[in-house]
Amino acid sequence: MRLRAGRISALLAWAALLVCAQEFRATINGTVTDPTGAVIPGVTIEIRNLATNAVITTQTNEAGLYV
């Protein structure tokens, strides 16, 4: 019985490590340009997770880049 409890504990600890190793983040980046290809600084970018409705807002820099 004691050996079985040890094996179950080891299995649960191993499973917990696997769950913690999963990553749920991403990076989105790009450049905002006008129709002529010129970059546009200071544009507000809004990224929305459609599943959770969470919103992250950022702005383009002087080169029109956002991350």
C-alpha positions in Angstrom: 0.0 0.0 0.0 2.8 2.4 0.9 4.6 1.7 -2.4 1.4 2.4 -4.3 0.9 5.8 -2.5 4.5 6.7 -3.4 3.9 5.9 -7.1 0.7 8.0 -7.1 2.5 10.9 -5.5 5.3 10.7 -8.0 2.9 10.5 -10.9 1.0 13.6 -9.7 4.2 15.6 -9.2 5.3 14.7 -12.8 1.9 15.7 -14.2 2.0 19.0 -12.4 5.4 19.7 -14.0 3.9 19.1 -17.4 1.0 21.4 -16.8 3.3 24.2 -15.6 5.4 23.9 -18.7 2.7 25.0 -21.1 2.9 28.5 -22.3 -0.2 30.7 -23.1 1.4 33.9 -24.2 2.3 35.3 -27.7 3.8 38.3 -29.2 2.1 40.3 -32.0 4.1 42.9 -33.8 3.8 44.9 -37.0 4.2 48.2 -38.8 1.3 50.6 -39.6 1.6 52.3 -42.9 -0.6 54.5 -45.1 -1.6 53.5 -48.7 1.7 55.1 -50.0 3.8 52.9 -47.7 4.8 55.7 -45.3 4.9 54.7 -41.6 2.4 56.2 -39.2 3.7 57.0 -35.7 1.4 57.3 -32.7 -1.4 55.0 -33.9 -3.3 53.3 -31.1 -3.5 49.5 -31.6 -6.1 47.4 -29.7 -5.8 43.7 -29.6 -8.8 41.7 -28.3 -9.0 38.1 -27.2 -12.3 37.0 -28.7 -12.6 34.1 -26.3 -12.1 36.1 -23.1 -12.8 39.7 -24.3 -9.5 40.8 -22.7 -8.1 43.9 -24.4 -4.5 45.0 -24.7 -3.7 48.5 -26.1 -0.4 49.8 -27.4 0.8 52.6 -29.7 3.1 52.6 -32.7 6.5 54.2 -32.2 8.2 56.9 -34.3 9.0 54.2 -37.0 5.3 53.0 -37.1 6.2 49.7 -35.2 4.1 48.1 -32.5 4.7 45.1 -30.2 
